[in-house]
Amino acid sequence: MARQARRRKEDKETGSVEVRIGVQHAPHELMLESNQSSDEIQQLVAKALSGDEPVLVLSDDRGRKVVVPSEKLAFVEIGEESARRVGFGAASASSAG
């Protein structure tokens, strides 16, 4: 019974947002998948660009932090939130297409 409850919990859908960050004088963009909502990311970027925050701090889907000085931001592209399946049902759901 506990195993079934755990499986249902692992099979729940989680959302993620792809974020691309351009940094001035850097040849490549930073890309990350974040579990933060697109609205939350947009608010953090707005605070950083307005000068309210000296750095932009985002968390990726693995719990790592990405920190960029606000004055070095060239652009931030926030993708749409997408649900993805995790757990035991993920492999069968992706191969069923």
The 8 nearest C-alpha neighbors of each residue, nearest first, counted from 0:
[[1, 3, 2, 4, 5, 6, 7, 8],
 [2, 0, 4, 3, 5, 6, 7, 8],
 [1, 3, 5, 0, 4, 6, 7, 8],
 [4, 2, 6, 0, 5, 1, 7, 8],
 [5, 3, 1, 7, 6, 2, 8, 0],
 [4, 6, 8, 2, 3, 7, 1, 9],
 [7, 5, 3, 9, 8, 4, 10, 2],
 [8, 6, 10, 4, 9, 5, 3, 11],
 [7, 9, 5, 6, 10, 11, 4, 86],
 [8, 10, 86, 6, 7, 11, 5, 85],
 [11, 9, 86, 7, 85, 8, 88, 6],
 [12, 10, 8, 9, 7, 84, 13, 85],
 [11, 13, 84, 83, 82, 85, 10, 14],
 [12, 14, 82, 83, 11, 84, 15, 85],
 [15, 13, 82, 81, 80, 34, 83, 12],
 [14, 16, 34, 33, 81, 80, 32, 82],
 [15, 17, 80, 33, 32, 78, 79, 18],
 [16, 18, 32, 78, 31, 77, 33, 15],
 [17, 19, 77, 31, 76, 30, 78, 32],
 [20, 18, 30, 76, 29, 75, 28, 31],
 [21, 19, 75, 29, 28, 74, 76, 22],
 [20, 22, 28, 74, 73, 72, 75, 29],
 [21, 23, 72, 73, 25, 71, 20, 24],
 [22, 24, 71, 73, 25, 72, 21, 26],
 [25, 23, 22, 26, 71, 73, 27, 21],
 [26, 24, 23, 22, 27, 28, 21, 71],
 [25, 27, 24, 28, 22, 23, 21, 29],
 [28, 26, 25, 29, 21, 22, 24, 20],
 [29, 27, 21, 20, 30, 19, 22, 26],
 [28, 30, 20, 19, 21, 27, 31, 22],
 [31, 29, 19, 18, 28, 20, 32, 17],
 [30, 32, 18, 17, 59, 33, 19, 29],
 [31, 33, 17, 59, 16, 60, 15, 18],
 [32, 34, 59, 60, 16, 35, 15, 58],
 [33, 35, 15, 60, 14, 16, 36, 59],
 [36, 34, 33, 39, 37, 40, 15, 16],
 [37, 35, 39, 38, 40, 34, 16, 80],
 [36, 38, 40, 39, 41, 16, 35, 77],
 [39, 37, 41, 36, 40, 42, 35, 43],
 [38, 40, 36, 42, 41, 37, 43, 35],
 [41, 39, 37, 43, 42, 38, 44, 36],
 [40, 42, 38, 44, 39, 43, 37, 45],
 [43, 41, 45, 39, 40, 44, 38, 46],
 [44, 42, 40, 46, 41, 45, 47, 39],
 [43, 45, 47, 41, 42, 46, 48, 40],
 [44, 46, 42, 48, 47, 43, 49, 41],
 [47, 45, 49, 51, 43, 44, 48, 52],
 [46, 48, 52, 44, 69, 45, 50, 49],
 [49, 47, 45, 50, 46, 44, 69, 51],
 [50, 48, 46, 47, 51, 45, 52, 44],
 [49, 51, 48, 52, 47, 46, 53, 69],
 [50, 52, 46, 49, 47, 53, 48, 45],
 [51, 53, 47, 50, 54, 46, 55, 69],
 [54, 52, 69, 68, 47, 50, 51, 55],
 [55, 53, 68, 69, 52, 67, 47, 56],
 [54, 56, 67, 66, 47, 69, 68, 44],
 [55, 57, 66, 65, 54, 64, 67, 58],
 [58, 56, 65, 64, 55, 59, 66, 40],
 [59, 57, 64, 63, 62, 33, 65, 60],
 [58, 60, 33, 32, 61, 63, 62, 31],
 [59, 61, 33, 34, 62, 32, 58, 15],
 [62, 60, 59, 63, 58, 33, 32, 34],
 [61, 63, 59, 60, 58, 64, 33, 34],
 [64, 62, 59, 58, 61, 65, 60, 57],
 [65, 63, 58, 57, 66, 59, 62, 56],
 [64, 66, 57, 56, 58, 67, 63, 59],
 [65, 67, 56, 55, 64, 54, 57, 68],
 [66, 68, 55, 54, 69, 56, 65, 71],
 [69, 67, 54, 71, 70, 53, 55, 66],
 [70, 68, 54, 47, 71, 53, 72, 55],
 [69, 71, 68, 72, 53, 48, 54, 47],
 [72, 70, 23, 69, 68, 22, 73, 67],
 [73, 71, 22, 69, 74, 70, 23, 21],
 [72, 74, 21, 22, 23, 71, 75, 20],
 [75, 73, 21, 72, 20, 76, 22, 19],
 [76, 74, 20, 19, 21, 77, 18, 73],
 [77, 75, 19, 18, 20, 78, 74, 17],
 [76, 78, 18, 17, 75, 37, 19, 79],
 [79, 77, 17, 16, 18, 76, 80, 37],
 [80, 78, 16, 81, 77, 37, 17, 15],
 [79, 81, 16, 15, 14, 78, 37, 82],
 [82, 80, 14, 15, 79, 83, 16, 13],
 [83, 81, 14, 13, 12, 15, 84, 80],
 [84, 82, 12, 13, 14, 81, 85, 15],
 [83, 85, 12, 89, 10, 11, 13, 82],
 [84, 86, 89, 10, 9, 12, 83, 11],
 [87, 85, 10, 9, 88, 89, 84, 6],
 [86, 88, 89, 10, 90, 85, 6, 9],
 [87, 89, 91, 86, 90, 92, 10, 85],
 [88, 90, 84, 92, 85, 87, 91, 86],
 [91, 89, 93, 92, 88, 94, 87, 86],
 [90, 92, 94, 88, 93, 89, 95, 87],
 [93, 91, 89, 95, 90, 94, 88, 96],
 [92, 94, 90, 91, 95, 89, 96, 88],
 [95, 93, 91, 96, 92, 90, 89, 88],
 [94, 96, 92, 93, 91, 90, 89, 88],
 [95, 94, 93, 92, 91, 90, 89, 88]]
